[in-house]
């Protein structure tokens, strides 16, 4: 999965000379918390509602609403926008973009080609991809196993599932952060009751961790 397949393309943008008051109204109108700043098609910055709050008068100010709005109308996007940006290309993988968002503590990444803005991808877009890959939009049930990292384990559990007349809707497997020889594997199958499947897995020697248990 690539960023170019999930990014938003129809973007609302502003220019460096756009007043902060107008930017604030745009954020409210389109119910977004950031807007890219462009010169032509070239991305030059991004401005967020947080940027506006941090550069506005204090709530304790004695200025009237009219005076505050006047100040915001005089301030320009170029004075407030973030210029040091973290960007990706349409060919960036979703997992790479998600890692960058997590490491840089940002809510979105502008998508650029040769410096020109072509889209934006947000944390909400990432969650949509996660839910899709986990099969949450299809009628199914979840089962979690602690598998050994031995070759062929995925094939074995697939055979068990198929032998019960069930189909794997999604499967995600990752090496445990605590034990490198264990894979935490989450499977969604096309049934609303996994009790029999859990029983068969246990009888086959697998550790079923579908239910969360607090270690005391």
C-alpha positions as CSV (number, residue, x, y, z in Angstrom):
1,X,0.0,0.0,0.0
2,X,1.4,3.4,-1.0
3,X,0.7,6.9,0.1
4,X,-0.5,7.9,-3.4
5,X,-3.4,5.5,-3.1
6,X,-4.7,6.9,0.2
7,X,-3.8,10.6,0.3
8,X,-6.3,13.4,0.0
9,X,-5.9,15.2,-3.3
10,X,-8.6,17.9,-3.3
11,X,-6.8,20.2,-0.8
12,X,-7.7,23.5,0.7
13,X,-4.6,25.7,0.6
14,X,-3.5,29.3,1.5
15,X,-0.7,31.5,0.4
16,X,1.9,33.2,2.6
17,X,0.0,36.5,2.3
18,X,-3.3,35.0,3.6
19,X,-4.4,36.7,6.8
20,X,-4.4,34.5,9.9
21,X,-8.1,35.5,10.4
22,X,-8.9,34.0,7.1
23,X,-6.8,30.9,7.8
24,X,-8.7,30.5,11.1
25,X,-12.0,30.7,9.3
26,X,-10.9,28.2,6.7
27,X,-9.9,25.7,9.4
28,X,-13.3,26.1,11.0
29,X,-15.2,26.0,7.7
30,X,-13.6,22.7,6.5
31,X,-13.3,21.2,9.9
32,X,-9.5,20.6,9.6
33,X,-6.7,21.3,12.0
34,X,-4.0,22.3,9.4
35,X,-3.7,23.8,6.0
36,X,-0.8,23.8,3.6
37,X,0.8,27.1,2.5
38,X,1.8,27.3,-1.2
39,X,3.2,29.7,-3.7
40,X,1.7,28.5,-6.9
41,X,2.1,24.7,-6.6
42,X,5.2,24.8,-4.5
43,X,4.8,23.9,-0.8
44,X,6.4,26.5,1.4
45,X,4.9,25.7,4.8
46,X,2.0,24.4,6.8
47,X,-0.1,26.2,9.4
48,X,-2.1,24.5,12.2
49,X,-4.7,25.7,14.6
50,X,-2.1,25.2,17.3
51,X,0.2,27.7,15.4
52,X,-2.6,30.2,15.4
53,X,-3.3,29.7,19.1
54,X,0.3,30.1,20.1
55,X,0.7,33.3,18.1
56,X,-2.6,34.9,19.2
57,X,-3.3,37.1,22.1
58,X,-3.6,35.5,25.5
59,X,-7.1,34.6,26.7
60,X,-6.3,36.9,29.6
61,X,-5.9,39.8,27.2
62,X,-8.1,42.8,27.7
63,X,-8.6,43.3,24.0
64,X,-12.1,43.1,22.6
65,X,-13.2,40.5,20.1
66,X,-13.1,43.3,17.4
67,X,-9.5,44.2,18.4
68,X,-8.4,40.5,18.4
69,X,-9.9,40.0,15.0
70,X,-8.2,43.1,13.7
71,X,-4.8,41.8,14.9
72,X,-5.4,38.4,13.3
73,X,-6.4,40.1,10.0
74,X,-3.1,42.0,10.0
75,X,-1.0,38.9,10.7
76,X,0.0,36.8,7.6
77,X,0.4,33.1,7.2
78,X,4.1,33.5,6.5
79,X,4.6,34.9,10.1
80,X,3.0,31.9,11.8
81,X,3.5,28.9,9.5
82,X,5.9,26.0,10.1
83,X,8.6,26.1,7.4
84,X,10.6,23.0,8.4
85,X,8.4,20.3,7.0
86,X,8.4,16.5,7.0
87,X,7.1,15.3,3.7
88,X,6.6,12.1,1.7
89,X,6.1,11.2,-1.9
90,X,3.2,9.3,-3.5
91,X,5.5,6.3,-3.8
92,X,6.3,6.2,0.0
93,X,4.8,3.1,1.6
94,X,2.1,3.6,4.2
95,X,4.2,1.9,6.9
96,X,7.1,4.3,6.3
97,X,4.7,7.3,6.4
98,X,3.2,6.0,9.7
99,X,6.6,5.6,11.2
100,X,7.5,9.1,10.3
101,X,4.3,10.5,11.7
102,X,5.0,8.7,15.0
103,X,8.6,9.7,15.2
104,X,8.0,13.4,14.4
105,X,4.9,13.7,16.5
106,X,2.8,15.3,13.7
107,X,-0.8,14.7,12.6
108,X,-0.2,14.8,8.9
109,X,2.4,14.7,6.1
110,X,2.3,16.8,2.9
111,X,2.8,14.7,-0.2
112,X,5.1,16.3,-2.7
113,X,6.6,15.7,-6.1
114,X,9.6,17.8,-7.1
115,X,8.7,20.3,-4.3
116,X,5.1,20.6,-5.6
117,X,2.2,19.7,-3.3
118,X,0.1,16.9,-4.7
119,X,-1.7,15.7,-1.6
120,X,-1.7,15.2,2.1
121,X,-2.0,12.1,4.3
122,X,-3.2,12.2,7.9
123,X,-3.3,10.0,11.0
124,X,-6.9,9.3,10.3
125,X,-5.9,7.9,6.8
126,X,-3.4,5.6,8.6
127,X,-6.1,4.3,10.9
128,X,-8.4,3.7,8.0
129,X,-5.7,1.6,6.4
130,X,-5.1,-0.3,9.6
131,X,-8.8,-1.1,10.0
132,X,-9.0,-2.2,6.4
133,X,-6.0,-4.5,6.7
134,X,-7.3,-5.9,10.0
135,X,-10.6,-6.8,8.2
136,X,-12.8,-4.7,10.5
137,X,-15.2,-3.8,7.7
138,X,-16.2,-7.5,7.0
139,X,-18.3,-9.8,9.1
140,X,-15.7,-11.7,11.1
141,X,-14.2,-12.6,14.4
142,X,-10.8,-12.2,15.9
143,X,-8.4,-14.8,17.3
144,X,-4.9,-14.3,18.6
145,X,-2.1,-16.8,18.8
146,X,1.4,-16.9,20.2
147,X,3.3,-18.8,17.5
148,X,6.9,-20.0,17.4
149,X,9.0,-18.3,14.7
150,X,9.7,-21.6,13.1
151,X,9.2,-21.8,9.3
152,X,5.8,-23.2,8.2
153,X,3.8,-22.2,11.3
154,X,1.5,-19.9,9.3
155,X,0.8,-22.7,6.8
156,X,-0.1,-25.0,9.6
157,X,-2.6,-22.7,11.2
158,X,-4.1,-21.9,7.8
159,X,-4.6,-25.6,7.2
160,X,-6.4,-25.9,10.6
161,X,-8.7,-23.0,9.8
162,X,-9.5,-24.3,6.3
163,X,-10.2,-27.8,7.6
164,X,-13.0,-26.4,9.7
165,X,-14.6,-24.8,6.7
166,X,-13.5,-21.3,7.6
167,X,-11.7,-18.6,5.5
168,X,-9.0,-16.2,6.7
169,X,-10.2,-12.6,6.2
170,X,-7.0,-11.0,7.4
171,X,-3.8,-12.1,9.1
172,X,-1.2,-9.9,10.8
173,X,1.9,-11.4,12.4
174,X,4.8,-9.7,14.2
175,X,7.8,-10.8,16.2
176,X,7.2,-10.3,19.9
177,X,9.1,-7.3,21.4
178,X,9.8,-9.4,24.5
179,X,10.6,-12.8,22.9
180,X,12.3,-12.9,19.5
181,X,11.3,-16.5,19.0
182,X,7.6,-15.8,19.4
183,X,5.3,-14.3,16.8
184,X,2.0,-12.6,17.9
185,X,-0.4,-13.5,15.2
186,X,-3.9,-11.9,14.9
187,X,-6.3,-13.6,12.5
188,X,-9.8,-12.7,11.5
189,X,-12.0,-15.5,10.2
190,X,-15.5,-15.5,8.6
191,X,-17.5,-16.6,11.6
192,X,-19.2,-14.9,14.6
193,X,-18.1,-17.7,17.0
194,X,-14.4,-18.8,17.3
195,X,-15.0,-21.0,20.4
196,X,-14.5,-24.3,18.4
197,X,-11.5,-22.9,16.5
198,X,-9.9,-21.8,19.8
199,X,-10.5,-25.3,21.2
200,X,-8.9,-27.0,18.1
201,X,-5.9,-24.7,18.3
202,X,-5.4,-25.5,21.9
203,X,-5.7,-29.2,21.2
204,X,-3.1,-28.8,18.5
205,X,-0.7,-27.4,21.0
206,X,-1.0,-23.7,20.2
207,X,-1.2,-21.0,22.8
208,X,-4.4,-18.9,22.3
209,X,-4.1,-15.4,23.6
210,X,-7.4,-14.0,22.3
211,X,-8.5,-12.9,25.8
212,X,-6.5,-10.3,27.6
213,X,-5.3,-11.4,31.0
214,X,-3.6,-9.1,33.5
215,X,-0.3,-10.4,34.8
216,X,-0.3,-10.3,38.6
